C-alpha cells in the first residue's frame, strides 16, 4: 500500500485550498491518504472558503473511509503543564 503525505497549513499559500483539493482528487480511488486535523468537518468551510469546494472535498475524503476520532487528554498539553510547574 502506498501512502501520500501532504502537510498544509491554512494561509501558507494563497490557493492552498485548491492545492489540497487537487491532491485529494488525484488520490481519490487510486491510493491511500491519511489526513489528520483538529478541526471538525463543520468548520472546514471556514478554512477552505467555499461550501461547494468543502462539500466536494469531504465527499471524496469520506467515501470508503475509516475515521478514527481521538478524544482525550493531549499529551503535549500535559507535558507543557509539567514543564511549567518545574520552572
N, C-alpha and C positions, 0 to 999 in steps of 0.2 A: 504494500500500500504506500503510495506516495503522498506526502504532506506538503502543502504550500504554506508559507509563513508570510504574514504581512503585518507590520507594525505601523499603525496610522494614528496620528493624534489630530483631533479636530483643530482646524485652523492652520496646520502645518503648511498645507498647500492651498491655494485659492480654490482649486477644484478637487480637493481631497475626497469629497463625497462622490464625485464621478469616478475617481480612481478606485475607490472601494467597490462601487457598483460594477465597474469593469472587471475587477479581479474576481468577484463573486460570480458574475455572469459567465466568465470564461471557464471557471472551475465547475460550474453547475453541471451535475451528472457526468463529469469527466474525472474528477479527482476529489479527494477528501480535503475538507477545510476544518480548521479549529479556530473558533472565534471566541475570544474572551472579552467580557465587558462588565462593568459595574452599573451599567445604565439599563433600566428596564425597557422593553420594546416600546412601550407607550411614549417614551421620551426620545426615541431615535429621530423623530421628525425635527426636533429642535436642533440636532446636530447636522442632519442631512439637508434640512431646509425645504423639503418638498414632501408632501404627503404621498404624492404619486410615486416618487422615487423610493421613498421609505417602504411603501406597500410592495413594490416590485422586488426590492432587495430582500425584505423579510419573507416574501413568498418563496424566493429561491433558497434562502437560508433555512427555512423551516420545513421544506419538503424533504421527507425521508431523513429526519434529524433525530438525534439523541440530545436532549437538553439536560445538562447537569447543573443544578442550581445549588450553590453552596451558601447556605445561610448560617452564619455562626460568628464566633469571635475572630476578629482579624489578628493573625499572629504578628503582623507588622506593627499594629497599634499596641498590642500587649508589650512587645519588645521596646517600642518607643517610650511607653509609660515607665517600664522598668529602668531604662537608661536615664530618664528624667529624675526618678526617685534617687538614683545613685549619685547624681550630680550635686 
